[in-house]
Amino acid sequence: MTTKKKITAGLLALTMAISSMMLNVKTAQAAEYWPDNVSTVSRAAIVMEQETGVILYEKNIHATYYPASITKILTALVALENSQLDEIVTFSKDAVYKNEGDTSHISRDVGEQMTMEQCLYGMMLESANECAYAIAEHVGDGDVNKFVDMMNEKARELGCVDSNFNNTNGLPDENHYVSAYDMALISRAAYANEDFARIVGTKTYSIPPTNKHTEITPLYNHHAMLHAFRGYGSRYVSSYCLGGKTGYTVAANSTLVTYARKNGMTLVCVVLNATSPGHYVDTKALLNYCFDNFTVYNVAEQEGLFTGGSGNTAGILGEDIDLVEVDPDGVVILPVTAELSDAAVTVMPMENSKDTSVVGQVQYTYAGHYVGGANLIFQQQETESYPFHNLPAEQGGSSIKSIHIDVKQILLFLVLILAAGVLVLLVLKSFSAARIRRRRRTKSQVKSRSDHNGYKKIKRNRRRKRGGRNVR
């Protein structure tokens, strides 16, 4: 069994152990409390935490209403995921004449060209309907209906089940509707896109001169909680507002999506079918209430889940516990009256995750609500197998003491030795051949002189020997 599979099996054991532990603990706890003491005039409303998707407040969240121009959040998301900001968008006759008049617009001309980024600013800040239509034509290869199909496909991908989109701008259409829950899912996904977050959080923007306009076109964000805007003045401006999108038609009434951050929490608030200024009154009240009554916990910073403590779970994963790390970005949102230890914990193995490093999830629930969690990340790749190795057992190696034999390195070493040996032999052979050639030249020279000098030398030696004997 591989290390990763052992970890998965350990997580299953951990799930059973924690579940059993929590059954015993919950019997001794007081009743769980979920804050909901806030009233709203909007027909539907929801507050969702951005990082976790935890729902902090809900009212008629699956009832359907006309969305008006908050539709453009989905239009922007689909455009950002299927185009580049520097692409050139050309305004067609349909884009201009079907989407101006009594609707929101910035007076573009037929044949006018702007970048995708400039069109997105026009659509999200001034709610320009001709920009929404031109964006759809551009991304949909000239077919707005194709782009609308992409919008519905994206909504289904995000888990939307109550909604249907029939245009890109939110103008009244009986086949164009949304629920607060679905709109929160769409808005949360959109805000995860950095370009979208930057655009909807911009108070003012200027479109430079184009091929049809020689003057700069100023744009102003209509969200009155982001900055003072027209008839609302500064009474709804909030320092923690990050931006959002407004909407209004006679059929839809006022709709509003707002992003806000405070105390380490980022919230998405959606209100539908409110009478102005009720959409701002409700949104501000809901955000203040949630910020005051909920708090955020970082799961990785909490001790005891895997390493002991009151849970007594140490050792369930055995030696492999050091190979699992809790995602540092995982958070849990709880009422301020509760602590993380009050929440029920479930550890879910994830064998078929798209991210192969994720082996499981820690999930928390409280008062019947999912309140967040964190991924469990496998920190080491599978160790390559060898006949013998010296890896520690806790790192996936054998517990038997042995040596590490690397066959590739050994073969390389032998090849180098063989090459060195061949080189030495070639050098020695070269020196030996040179010596033999020198000896042969010497013998040849001696032989050529021996004919006239050799005989005389022999006679001389003989006389010396005879003379020596006579003297004695």
Secondary structure as GFF3:
##gff-version 3
##sequence-region A 1 472
A	DSSP	alpha_helix	3	26	.	.	.	ID=ss1
A	DSSP	beta_strand	44	49	.	.	.	ID=ss2
A	DSSP	beta_strand	55	59	.	.	.	ID=ss3
A	DSSP	beta_strand	64	65	.	.	.	ID=ss4
A	DSSP	three_ten_helix	68	71	.	.	.	ID=ss5
A	DSSP	alpha_helix	72	81	.	.	.	ID=ss6
A	DSSP	beta_strand	88	90	.	.	.	ID=ss7
A	DSSP	alpha_helix	93	97	.	.	.	ID=ss8
A	DSSP	beta_strand	113	115	.	.	.	ID=ss9
A	DSSP	alpha_helix	116	125	.	.	.	ID=ss10
A	DSSP	alpha_helix	129	139	.	.	.	ID=ss11
A	DSSP	alpha_helix	144	157	.	.	.	ID=ss12
A	DSSP	beta_strand	178	179	.	.	.	ID=ss13
A	DSSP	alpha_helix	180	191	.	.	.	ID=ss14
A	DSSP	alpha_helix	194	200	.	.	.	ID=ss15
A	DSSP	beta_strand	204	207	.	.	.	ID=ss16
A	DSSP	beta_strand	217	220	.	.	.	ID=ss17
A	DSSP	three_ten_helix	230	232	.	.	.	ID=ss18
A	DSSP	beta_strand	241	249	.	.	.	ID=ss19
A	DSSP	beta_strand	253	262	.	.	.	ID=ss20
A	DSSP	beta_strand	265	274	.	.	.	ID=ss21
A	DSSP	alpha_helix	278	293	.	.	.	ID=ss22
A	DSSP	beta_strand	294	298	.	.	.	ID=ss23
A	DSSP	three_ten_helix	299	301	.	.	.	ID=ss24
A	DSSP	three_ten_helix	309	311	.	.	.	ID=ss25
A	DSSP	three_ten_helix	318	323	.	.	.	ID=ss26
A	DSSP	beta_strand	324	326	.	.	.	ID=ss27
A	DSSP	beta_strand	331	335	.	.	.	ID=ss28
A	DSSP	three_ten_helix	340	342	.	.	.	ID=ss29
A	DSSP	beta_strand	344	349	.	.	.	ID=ss30
A	DSSP	beta_strand	358	366	.	.	.	ID=ss31
A	DSSP	beta_strand	369	378	.	.	.	ID=ss32
A	DSSP	three_ten_helix	393	395	.	.	.	ID=ss33
A	DSSP	alpha_helix	407	471	.	.	.	ID=ss34
###
